[in-house]
């Protein structure tokens, strides 16, 4: 069967990962009968996060559960909620959920940050760049961001609709190495194992084929919004960004440690690393928004794998914004590289030919030292 193999991948991608996104479903966090936080289980998850952190990994949590927690406190009935009821429940539940993560993680001397996102934050360039910069700054300072969809303001038109895809988008945004989906099922099967006793477990997916996509079913939980179909969609987003993607049962205590130690799960394998995938996307840009012309010293630095600094740029052409892809050219017009620029054309014009330490005085704010960072640059 395409995409199927009898063995799990070795070495375990989680063991090798530097930056990990862990998605936690509502059914794991909230007891279905009482509507209360499953604190005993959450304590073991937090211990797993601390374990990864002490290994030098950066960890982001994408957490469901706000609506499930809030609906009990508002006395809302079971079953589907109207949009305004979901938003009200989220507003109450987000406070309680954030407090629980803060209390448990700070016991281990880890800083916690709550980040609320909508679909537009990953689709609109400026909002995407701002969210990415915020998350990068938090991770650089050792904090653990806890992310949820901003259900209090998101309308049907700007929703992810499930936190599986949100986790994949976050991984894409921050160039994560690994996404772990802690779910109500231990991985991908050839059919829904709740309905088909002959369904076969698939430990490794090398390529997401139409046959793999057809294996998607519905969630066994009535608390979550995502089924296996959304998990496969999320996996496609993640692997396209060079990220390993794992679906595993979250209900056992210490669920992430179980995965790290080789516990049963399905891994989707990317064909490239996050940086390589990002550079493939940059190289494939059909029409760069502008041009940066560089001197011979900058050209040599680029060929040696260095970033592009303002000092080596001699001219700016075209109109572009921060986050656009531009062409880097030699004095005679030969394209040397393409990259994602860190400044608009107007700001770039003010800092070219100058040292990076002069940027705050020239622009009135402290931007990046590089016009194009080497991770955002691909040689032509």
PADREN-117399 format. One record per residue (C-alpha): residue number from 1; x, y, z. Coordinates in Angstrom, 2 decimals. Example, Ala and Ser with C-alpha at 12.3 -4.5 7.8 and 13.67 -1.06 7.14 Angstrom:
% PADREN-117399
<pt nr="1" east="12.30" north="-4.50" up="7.80"/>
<pt nr="2" east="13.67" north="-1.06" up="7.14"/>
END
This chain:
% PADREN-117399
<pt nr="1" east="0.00" north="0.00" up="0.00"/>
<pt nr="2" east="1.41" north="3.43" up="-0.93"/>
<pt nr="3" east="2.66" north="5.35" up="2.06"/>
<pt nr="4" east="2.62" north="2.25" up="4.28"/>
<pt nr="5" east="5.59" north="0.60" up="5.96"/>
<pt nr="6" east="5.82" north="-2.02" up="8.73"/>
<pt nr="7" east="8.20" north="0.01" up="10.87"/>
<pt nr="8" east="8.15" north="3.41" up="12.49"/>
<pt nr="9" east="10.84" north="5.85" up="11.30"/>
<pt nr="10" east="14.14" north="5.81" up="13.14"/>
<pt nr="11" east="15.61" north="7.80" up="14.66"/>
<pt nr="12" east="12.46" north="9.30" up="16.15"/>
<pt nr="13" east="11.88" north="12.75" up="14.57"/>
<pt nr="14" east="10.86" north="14.18" up="17.94"/>
<pt nr="15" east="14.24" north="13.26" up="19.42"/>
<pt nr="16" east="16.02" north="15.22" up="16.67"/>
<pt nr="17" east="13.67" north="18.20" up="16.56"/>
<pt nr="18" east="14.77" north="21.68" up="17.62"/>
<pt nr="19" east="11.39" north="23.41" up="17.52"/>
<pt nr="20" east="8.19" north="21.49" up="18.34"/>
<pt nr="21" east="4.49" north="22.37" up="18.07"/>
<pt nr="22" east="2.17" north="20.29" up="20.26"/>
<pt nr="23" east="-1.58" north="20.42" up="19.64"/>
<pt nr="24" east="-3.88" north="19.45" up="22.51"/>
<pt nr="25" east="-7.52" north="18.58" up="21.84"/>
<pt nr="26" east="-10.56" north="19.56" up="23.88"/>
<pt nr="27" east="-11.44" north="15.95" up="24.71"/>
<pt nr="28" east="-8.08" north="15.57" up="26.46"/>
<pt nr="29" east="-8.20" north="18.80" up="28.44"/>
<pt nr="30" east="-11.83" north="18.81" up="29.51"/>
<pt nr="31" east="-13.77" north="15.99" up="31.14"/>
<pt nr="32" east="-16.81" north="15.29" up="28.97"/>
<pt nr="33" east="-19.12" north="14.47" up="31.89"/>
<pt nr="34" east="-18.33" north="17.37" up="34.22"/>
<pt nr="35" east="-17.00" north="20.01" up="31.83"/>
<pt nr="36" east="-14.08" north="20.55" up="34.21"/>
<pt nr="37" east="-10.37" north="20.77" up="33.39"/>
<pt nr="38" east="-8.60" north="17.41" up="33.44"/>
<pt nr="39" east="-5.87" north="18.81" up="35.65"/>
<pt nr="40" east="-4.17" north="15.52" up="36.58"/>
<pt nr="41" east="-3.58" north="14.74" up="32.90"/>
<pt nr="42" east="-2.50" north="18.31" up="32.13"/>
<pt nr="43" east="0.16" north="18.10" up="34.84"/>
<pt nr="44" east="1.78" north="15.16" up="33.00"/>
<pt nr="45" east="1.69" north="17.04" up="29.68"/>
<pt nr="46" east="3.37" north="20.03" up="31.32"/>
<pt nr="47" east="6.04" north="17.71" up="32.72"/>
<pt nr="48" east="6.63" north="16.49" up="29.16"/>
<pt nr="49" east="6.98" north="20.07" up="27.91"/>
<pt nr="50" east="9.51" north="20.78" up="30.66"/>
<pt nr="51" east="11.41" north="17.65" up="29.66"/>
<pt nr="52" east="11.65" north="18.84" up="26.04"/>
<pt nr="53" east="12.63" north="22.32" up="27.17"/>
<pt nr="54" east="15.48" north="20.95" up="29.27"/>
<pt nr="55" east="16.73" north="19.09" up="26.19"/>
<pt nr="56" east="17.18" north="22.47" up="24.51"/>
<pt nr="57" east="14.04" north="22.29" up="22.39"/>
<pt nr="58" east="11.66" north="25.20" up="21.81"/>
<pt nr="59" east="8.04" north="24.25" up="22.43"/>
<pt nr="60" east="4.77" north="25.84" up="21.30"/>
<pt nr="61" east="1.41" north="24.58" up="22.56"/>
<pt nr="62" east="-1.70" north="24.90" up="20.40"/>
<pt nr="63" east="-4.49" north="24.27" up="22.86"/>
<pt nr="64" east="-8.19" north="23.67" up="22.38"/>
<pt nr="65" east="-10.55" north="23.62" up="25.33"/>
<pt nr="66" east="-11.61" north="27.25" up="25.86"/>
<pt nr="67" east="-15.17" north="26.78" up="24.59"/>
<pt nr="68" east="-15.55" north="23.43" up="26.33"/>
<pt nr="69" east="-14.44" north="24.97" up="29.63"/>
<pt nr="70" east="-16.46" north="28.15" up="29.28"/>
<pt nr="71" east="-19.79" north="26.61" up="28.33"/>
<pt nr="72" east="-20.17" north="24.92" up="31.72"/>
<pt nr="73" east="-19.53" north="28.15" up="33.60"/>
<pt nr="74" east="-22.12" north="29.95" up="31.47"/>
<pt nr="75" east="-24.63" north="27.14" up="31.85"/>
<pt nr="76" east="-24.86" north="26.53" up="28.12"/>
<pt nr="77" east="-26.53" north="23.25" up="27.06"/>
<pt nr="78" east="-24.76" north="20.35" up="25.38"/>
<pt nr="79" east="-24.88" north="20.14" up="21.63"/>
<pt nr="80" east="-24.11" north="22.69" up="18.87"/>
<pt nr="81" east="-23.81" north="26.32" up="19.94"/>
<pt nr="82" east="-24.70" north="29.45" up="18.02"/>
<pt nr="83" east="-21.71" north="31.59" up="16.99"/>
<pt nr="84" east="-22.33" north="34.19" up="19.70"/>
<pt nr="85" east="-22.66" north="31.44" up="22.33"/>
<pt nr="86" east="-19.34" north="29.90" up="21.24"/>
<pt nr="87" east="-17.66" north="33.29" up="21.40"/>
<pt nr="88" east="-19.05" north="33.96" up="24.86"/>
<pt nr="89" east="-17.95" north="30.52" up="26.08"/>
<pt nr="90" east="-14.49" north="31.11" up="24.60"/>
<pt nr="91" east="-14.18" north="34.46" up="26.38"/>
<pt nr="92" east="-14.82" north="32.78" up="29.74"/>
<pt nr="93" east="-12.85" north="29.61" up="29.00"/>
<pt nr="94" east="-9.73" north="31.31" up="27.65"/>
<pt nr="95" east="-9.08" north="32.97" up="31.01"/>
<pt nr="96" east="-9.39" north="29.70" up="32.89"/>
<pt nr="97" east="-7.31" north="27.77" up="30.36"/>
<pt nr="98" east="-4.51" north="30.36" up="30.31"/>
<pt nr="99" east="-4.45" north="30.46" up="34.10"/>
<pt nr="100" east="-4.08" north="26.68" up="34.30"/>
<pt nr="101" east="-1.12" north="26.66" up="31.90"/>
<pt nr="102" east="0.47" north="29.62" up="33.67"/>
<pt nr="103" east="0.14" north="28.03" up="37.10"/>
<pt nr="104" east="1.52" north="24.65" up="36.05"/>
<pt nr="105" east="4.38" north="25.84" up="33.84"/>
<pt nr="106" east="5.56" north="28.53" up="36.25"/>
<pt nr="107" east="5.98" north="25.82" up="38.89"/>
<pt nr="108" east="8.87" north="24.70" up="36.67"/>
<pt nr="109" east="10.17" north="28.27" up="36.22"/>
<pt nr="110" east="8.98" north="28.50" up="32.62"/>
<pt nr="111" east="7.41" north="31.71" up="31.32"/>
<pt nr="112" east="4.04" north="31.32" up="29.61"/>
<pt nr="113" east="2.55" north="33.52" up="26.90"/>
<pt nr="114" east="-0.98" north="33.43" up="25.54"/>
<pt nr="115" east="-1.32" north="34.11" up="21.80"/>
<pt nr="116" east="-4.73" north="34.27" up="20.11"/>
<pt nr="117" east="-4.78" north="33.94" up="16.31"/>
<pt nr="118" east="-7.34" north="33.99" up="13.51"/>
<pt nr="119" east="-7.04" north="32.66" up="9.98"/>
<pt nr="120" east="-6.27" north="36.17" up="8.74"/>
<pt nr="121" east="-3.15" north="36.23" up="10.91"/>
<pt nr="122" east="-1.64" north="33.51" up="8.72"/>
<pt nr="123" east="-3.10" north="34.70" up="5.40"/>
<pt nr="124" east="-2.40" north="38.46" up="5.40"/>
<pt nr="125" east="1.30" north="39.23" up="4.95"/>
<pt nr="126" east="1.76" north="41.94" up="7.56"/>
<pt nr="127" east="-0.21" north="40.09" up="10.23"/>
<pt nr="128" east="1.65" north="36.89" up="9.40"/>
<pt nr="129" east="5.01" north="38.64" up="9.77"/>
<pt nr="130" east="3.96" north="40.27" up="13.03"/>
<pt nr="131" east="2.73" north="36.98" up="14.48"/>
<pt nr="132" east="5.89" north="35.23" up="13.35"/>
<pt nr="133" east="8.11" north="37.90" up="14.88"/>
<pt nr="134" east="6.21" north="37.77" up="18.16"/>
<pt nr="135" east="6.47" north="34.00" up="18.43"/>
<pt nr="136" east="10.15" north="34.07" up="17.49"/>
<pt nr="137" east="10.85" north="36.67" up="20.17"/>
<pt nr="138" east="9.02" north="34.62" up="22.81"/>
<pt nr="139" east="10.87" north="31.44" up="21.90"/>
<pt nr="140" east="14.23" north="33.22" up="21.86"/>
<pt nr="141" east="13.60" north="34.24" up="25.46"/>
<pt nr="142" east="12.68" north="30.76" up="26.62"/>
<pt nr="143" east="8.92" north="31.29" up="26.92"/>
<pt nr="144" east="6.29" north="28.69" up="26.05"/>
<pt nr="145" east="3.60" north="30.26" up="23.82"/>
<pt nr="146" east="0.13" north="28.79" up="24.31"/>
<pt nr="147" east="-1.89" north="29.42" up="21.15"/>
<pt nr="148" east="-5.58" north="29.15" up="20.44"/>
<pt nr="149" east="-7.84" north="30.38" up="17.70"/>
<pt nr="150" east="-9.35" north="33.69" up="18.76"/>
<pt nr="151" east="-12.86" north="32.31" up="19.03"/>
<pt nr="152" east="-14.12" north="35.47" up="20.76"/>
<pt nr="153" east="-13.85" north="37.51" up="17.56"/>
<pt nr="154" east="-13.45" north="35.04" up="14.67"/>
<pt nr="155" east="-16.45" north="34.76" up="12.35"/>
<pt nr="156" east="-17.24" north="31.80" up="10.13"/>
<pt nr="157" east="-15.47" north="33.49" up="7.23"/>
<pt nr="158" east="-12.15" north="33.95" up="9.05"/>
<pt nr="159" east="-11.96" north="30.71" up="11.04"/>
<pt nr="160" east="-9.50" north="27.88" up="10.76"/>
<pt nr="161" east="-12.39" north="25.74" up="11.99"/>
<pt nr="162" east="-10.15" north="23.40" up="13.94"/>
<pt nr="163" east="-6.88" north="23.57" up="15.83"/>
<pt nr="164" east="-5.29" north="20.79" up="13.75"/>
<pt nr="165" east="-4.86" north="23.16" up="10.84"/>
<pt nr="166" east="-3.99" north="26.01" up="13.18"/>
<pt nr="167" east="-1.12" north="23.91" up="14.57"/>
<pt nr="168" east="0.14" north="23.21" up="11.06"/>
<pt nr="169" east="-0.04" north="26.89" up="10.13"/>
<pt nr="170" east="1.84" north="27.85" up="13.27"/>
<pt nr="171" east="4.52" north="25.26" up="12.46"/>
<pt nr="172" east="4.79" north="26.70" up="8.97"/>
<pt nr="173" east="4.98" north="30.22" up="10.38"/>
<pt nr="174" east="7.85" north="29.51" up="12.80"/>
<pt nr="175" east="9.69" north="26.88" up="10.68"/>
<pt nr="176" east="9.13" north="24.13" up="13.25"/>
<pt nr="177" east="10.75" north="20.74" up="12.79"/>
<pt nr="178" east="7.93" north="18.71" up="14.28"/>
<pt nr="179" east="4.18" north="18.85" up="14.94"/>
<pt nr="180" east="2.58" north="16.50" up="17.46"/>
<pt nr="181" east="-1.21" north="16.13" up="17.36"/>
<pt nr="182" east="-2.43" north="14.63" up="20.62"/>
<pt nr="183" east="-5.76" north="13.15" up="19.66"/>
<pt nr="184" east="-8.52" north="10.74" up="20.61"/>
<pt nr="185" east="-6.98" north="8.19" up="18.22"/>
<pt nr="186" east="-3.46" north="6.76" up="18.11"/>
<pt nr="187" east="-2.80" north="7.37" up="14.44"/>
<pt nr="188" east="-3.98" north="6.83" up="10.88"/>
<pt nr="189" east="-5.83" north="3.67" up="9.86"/>
<pt nr="190" east="-6.95" north="2.35" up="6.48"/>
<pt nr="191" east="-10.53" north="2.91" up="7.69"/>
<pt nr="192" east="-12.28" north="4.22" up="10.80"/>
<pt nr="193" east="-11.25" north="1.69" up="13.51"/>
<pt nr="194" east="-14.33" north="2.61" up="15.58"/>
<pt nr="195" east="-16.50" north="1.24" up="12.77"/>
<pt nr="196" east="-14.29" north="-1.27" up="10.97"/>
<pt nr="197" east="-12.55" north="-3.95" up="13.10"/>
<pt nr="198" east="-10.39" north="-4.88" up="10.10"/>
<pt nr="199" east="-8.90" north="-1.40" up="9.75"/>
<pt nr="200" east="-5.09" north="-1.52" up="9.57"/>
<pt nr="201" east="-2.82" north="0.87" up="11.41"/>
<pt nr="202" east="-0.33" north="2.90" up="9.32"/>
<pt nr="203" east="2.79" north="3.94" up="11.28"/>
<pt nr="204" east="4.53" north="5.93" up="8.52"/>
<pt nr="205" east="3.28" north="8.01" up="5.59"/>
<pt nr="206" east="6.02" north="8.92" up="3.13"/>
<pt nr="207" east="3.68" north="10.71" up="0.72"/>
<pt nr="208" east="0.11" north="12.00" up="1.10"/>
<pt nr="209" east="-1.55" north="10.30" up="-1.87"/>
<pt nr="210" east="-5.25" north="10.33" up="-2.83"/>
<pt nr="211" east="-5.43" north="6.90" up="-1.24"/>
<pt nr="212" east="-4.15" north="8.31" up="2.06"/>
<pt nr="213" east="-6.58" north="11.23" up="1.84"/>
<pt nr="214" east="-9.48" north="8.82" up="1.34"/>
<pt nr="215" east="-8.75" north="7.27" up="4.75"/>
<pt nr="216" east="-10.02" north="10.35" up="6.60"/>
<pt nr="217" east="-12.98" north="9.77" up="8.88"/>
<pt nr="218" east="-14.86" north="11.66" up="11.57"/>
<pt nr="219" east="-13.76" north="12.40" up="15.11"/>
<pt nr="220" east="-14.96" north="9.96" up="17.77"/>
<pt nr="221" east="-15.30" north="12.86" up="20.19"/>
<pt nr="222" east="-18.28" north="15.24" up="20.25"/>
<pt nr="223" east="-16.19" north="17.92" up="21.98"/>
<pt nr="224" east="-13.76" north="18.63" up="19.15"/>
<pt nr="225" east="-14.37" north="20.04" up="15.66"/>
<pt nr="226" east="-11.75" north="18.08" up="13.74"/>
<pt nr="227" east="-11.77" north="14.57" up="12.35"/>
<pt nr="228" east="-9.09" north="12.54" up="10.58"/>
<pt nr="229" east="-9.76" north="14.47" up="7.38"/>
<pt nr="230" east="-8.66" north="17.74" up="9.00"/>
<pt nr="231" east="-5.60" north="15.98" up="10.42"/>
<pt nr="232" east="-4.55" north="14.84" up="6.95"/>
<pt nr="233" east="-5.10" north="18.37" up="5.61"/>
<pt nr="234" east="-2.97" north="19.67" up="8.47"/>
<pt nr="235" east="-0.31" north="17.06" up="7.71"/>
<pt nr="236" east="-0.16" north="18.23" up="4.10"/>
<pt nr="237" east="0.43" north="21.83" up="5.23"/>
<pt nr="238" east="3.15" north="20.76" up="7.67"/>
<pt nr="239" east="5.11" north="18.42" up="5.41"/>
<pt nr="240" east="5.03" north="21.00" up="2.60"/>
<pt nr="241" east="6.80" north="23.31" up="5.05"/>
<pt nr="242" east="9.46" north="20.65" up="5.77"/>
<pt nr="243" east="7.96" north="19.63" up="9.11"/>
<pt nr="244" east="7.54" north="16.10" up="10.50"/>
<pt nr="245" east="3.93" north="15.51" up="11.54"/>
<pt nr="246" east="2.72" north="13.02" up="14.15"/>
<pt nr="247" east="-0.75" north="11.81" up="15.14"/>
<pt nr="248" east="-0.84" north="10.01" up="18.48"/>
<pt nr="249" east="-3.22" north="9.14" up="21.30"/>
<pt nr="250" east="-3.16" north="11.84" up="23.93"/>
<pt nr="251" east="-5.18" north="10.24" up="26.70"/>
<pt nr="252" east="-2.36" north="8.27" up="28.41"/>
<pt nr="253" east="-0.34" north="10.13" up="31.03"/>
<pt nr="254" east="2.89" north="11.72" up="29.72"/>
<pt nr="255" east="1.72" north="11.45" up="26.10"/>
<pt nr="256" east="4.68" north="13.26" up="24.53"/>
<pt nr="257" east="7.23" north="11.20" up="26.42"/>
<pt nr="258" east="5.52" north="8.08" up="25.09"/>
<pt nr="259" east="6.00" north="9.33" up="21.53"/>
<pt nr="260" east="9.62" north="10.26" up="22.19"/>
<pt nr="261" east="10.24" north="6.74" up="23.49"/>
<pt nr="262" east="8.74" north="5.13" up="20.37"/>
<pt nr="263" east="5.11" north="4.74" up="21.41"/>
<pt nr="264" east="2.46" north="3.92" up="18.82"/>
<pt nr="265" east="1.76" north="6.81" up="16.45"/>
<pt nr="266" east="1.63" north="7.76" up="12.79"/>
<pt nr="267" east="4.42" north="9.91" up="11.37"/>
<pt nr="268" east="4.10" north="11.88" up="8.13"/>
<pt nr="269" east="7.55" north="12.48" up="6.68"/>
<pt nr="270" east="8.50" north="15.67" up="4.76"/>
<pt nr="271" east="10.76" north="15.59" up="1.73"/>
<pt nr="272" east="12.88" north="18.54" up="2.89"/>
<pt nr="273" east="13.88" north="20.43" up="6.02"/>
<pt nr="274" east="11.94" north="23.57" up="7.07"/>
<pt nr="275" east="14.70" north="25.85" up="5.81"/>
<pt nr="276" east="15.02" north="23.93" up="2.53"/>
<pt nr="277" east="11.24" north="24.00" up="1.99"/>
<pt nr="278" east="11.18" north="27.73" up="2.65"/>
<pt nr="279" east="14.01" north="28.32" up="0.21"/>
<pt nr="280" east="12.26" north="26.22" up="-2.46"/>
<pt nr="281" east="9.26" north="28.51" up="-2.10"/>
<pt nr="282" east="11.45" north="31.62" up="-2.39"/>
<pt nr="283" east="13.24" north="30.27" up="-5.47"/>
<pt nr="284" east="9.90" north="29.49" up="-7.10"/>
<pt nr="285" east="8.59" north="33.07" up="-6.88"/>
<pt nr="286" east="7.61" north="33.90" up="-10.44"/>
<pt nr="287" east="7.96" north="37.67" up="-10.24"/>
<pt nr="288" east="10.02" north="39.30" up="-7.47"/>
<pt nr="289" east="8.51" north="42.56" up="-6.20"/>
<pt nr="290" east="11.74" north="44.54" up="-6.51"/>
<pt nr="291" east="15.52" north="44.52" up="-6.92"/>
<pt nr="292" east="18.44" north="45.15" up="-4.58"/>
<pt nr="293" east="21.74" north="45.85" up="-6.34"/>
<pt nr="294" east="24.89" north="44.94" up="-4.40"/>
<pt nr="295" east="28.60" north="45.61" up="-4.56"/>
<pt nr="296" east="31.31" north="43.00" up="-5.09"/>
<pt nr="297" east="31.93" north="42.57" up="-1.38"/>
<pt nr="298" east="28.29" north="41.75" up="-0.71"/>
<pt nr="299" east="28.25" north="39.38" up="-3.69"/>
<pt nr="300" east="31.19" north="37.45" up="-2.22"/>
<pt nr="301" east="29.50" north="37.37" up="1.19"/>
<pt nr="302" east="26.32" north="35.95" up="-0.33"/>
<pt nr="303" east="28.23" north="33.20" up="-2.14"/>
<pt nr="304" east="29.83" north="32.31" up="1.19"/>
<pt nr="305" east="26.42" north="31.81" up="2.79"/>
<pt nr="306" east="26.19" north="35.16" up="4.59"/>
<pt nr="307" east="23.16" north="37.40" up="5.07"/>
<pt nr="308" east="22.69" north="40.56" up="3.01"/>
<pt nr="309" east="23.54" north="43.62" up="5.12"/>
<pt nr="310" east="22.53" north="47.20" up="4.21"/>
<pt nr="311" east="26.19" north="48.23" up="3.86"/>
<pt nr="312" east="26.63" north="46.11" up="0.74"/>
<pt nr="313" east="23.57" north="47.37" up="-1.14"/>
<pt nr="314" east="24.08" north="50.14" up="-3.68"/>
<pt nr="315" east="20.60" north="50.64" up="-5.16"/>
<pt nr="316" east="16.91" north="49.80" up="-4.66"/>
<pt nr="317" east="14.44" north="49.33" up="-7.51"/>
<pt nr="318" east="10.69" north="48.69" up="-7.50"/>
<pt nr="319" east="8.00" north="48.94" up="-4.84"/>
<pt nr="320" east="7.87" north="46.30" up="-2.14"/>
<pt nr="321" east="6.87" north="45.79" up="1.48"/>
<pt nr="322" east="8.49" north="43.90" up="4.32"/>
<pt nr="323" east="8.00" north="40.20" up="3.66"/>
<pt nr="324" east="8.01" north="40.45" up="-0.14"/>
<pt nr="325" east="10.41" north="38.44" up="-2.28"/>
<pt nr="326" east="13.03" north="40.50" up="-4.10"/>
<pt nr="327" east="15.82" north="39.82" up="-6.56"/>
<pt nr="328" east="19.42" north="40.48" up="-5.50"/>
<pt nr="329" east="21.52" north="41.53" up="-8.47"/>
<pt nr="330" east="25.11" north="42.47" up="-9.23"/>
<pt nr="331" east="26.07" north="45.86" up="-10.60"/>
<pt nr="332" east="25.72" north="44.55" up="-14.17"/>
<pt nr="333" east="22.19" north="43.21" up="-13.58"/>
<pt nr="334" east="23.01" north="39.53" up="-13.10"/>
<pt nr="335" east="20.71" north="37.86" up="-10.54"/>
<pt nr="336" east="22.73" north="36.49" up="-7.65"/>
<pt nr="337" east="19.94" north="35.45" up="-5.28"/>
<pt nr="338" east="16.33" north="35.86" up="-4.25"/>
<pt nr="339" east="15.13" north="36.49" up="-0.75"/>
<pt nr="340" east="12.45" north="37.73" up="1.61"/>
<pt nr="341" east="13.27" north="41.33" up="2.44"/>
<pt nr="342" east="13.00" north="42.64" up="6.00"/>
<pt nr="343" east="12.23" north="46.27" up="5.03"/>
<pt nr="344" east="9.96" north="48.13" up="2.62"/>
<pt nr="345" east="11.53" north="49.84" up="-0.39"/>
<pt nr="346" east="11.23" north="53.28" up="1.27"/>
<pt nr="347" east="12.99" north="52.12" up="4.44"/>
<pt nr="348" east="15.59" north="50.20" up="2.43"/>
<pt nr="349" east="16.48" north="53.37" up="0.52"/>
<pt nr="350" east="17.23" north="55.13" up="3.81"/>
<pt nr="351" east="19.60" north="52.47" up="5.17"/>
<pt nr="352" east="21.49" north="51.10" up="2.14"/>
<pt nr="353" east="25.21" north="51.68" up="2.27"/>
<pt nr="354" east="25.06" north="52.19" up="6.04"/>
<pt nr="355" east="26.12" north="50.00" up="8.97"/>
<pt nr="356" east="23.47" north="47.91" up="10.74"/>
<pt nr="357" east="24.03" north="49.73" up="14.05"/>
<pt nr="358" east="22.90" north="52.96" up="12.36"/>
<pt nr="359" east="19.44" north="51.58" up="11.52"/>
<pt nr="360" east="17.62" north="52.76" up="14.71"/>
<pt nr="361" east="18.81" north="56.33" up="14.23"/>
<pt nr="362" east="18.02" north="56.34" up="10.51"/>
<pt nr="363" east="14.53" north="54.80" up="10.77"/>
<pt nr="364" east="13.47" north="55.67" up="14.29"/>
<pt nr="365" east="12.99" north="52.03" up="15.23"/>
<pt nr="366" east="15.24" north="49.01" up="15.78"/>
<pt nr="367" east="14.64" north="46.67" up="12.86"/>
<pt nr="368" east="16.64" north="43.65" up="11.81"/>
<pt nr="369" east="20.38" north="43.98" up="11.21"/>
<pt nr="370" east="20.00" north="42.34" up="7.80"/>
<pt nr="371" east="18.09" north="43.42" up="4.75"/>
<pt nr="372" east="17.73" north="39.72" up="3.97"/>
<pt nr="373" east="18.63" north="37.03" up="6.51"/>
<pt nr="374" east="20.52" north="34.03" up="5.13"/>
<pt nr="375" east="17.64" north="31.70" up="6.13"/>
<pt nr="376" east="15.39" north="33.76" up="3.84"/>
<pt nr="377" east="17.87" north="33.83" up="0.95"/>
<pt nr="378" east="18.46" north="31.38" up="-1.88"/>
<pt nr="379" east="21.28" north="31.72" up="-4.40"/>
<pt nr="380" east="20.31" north="31.79" up="-8.08"/>
END
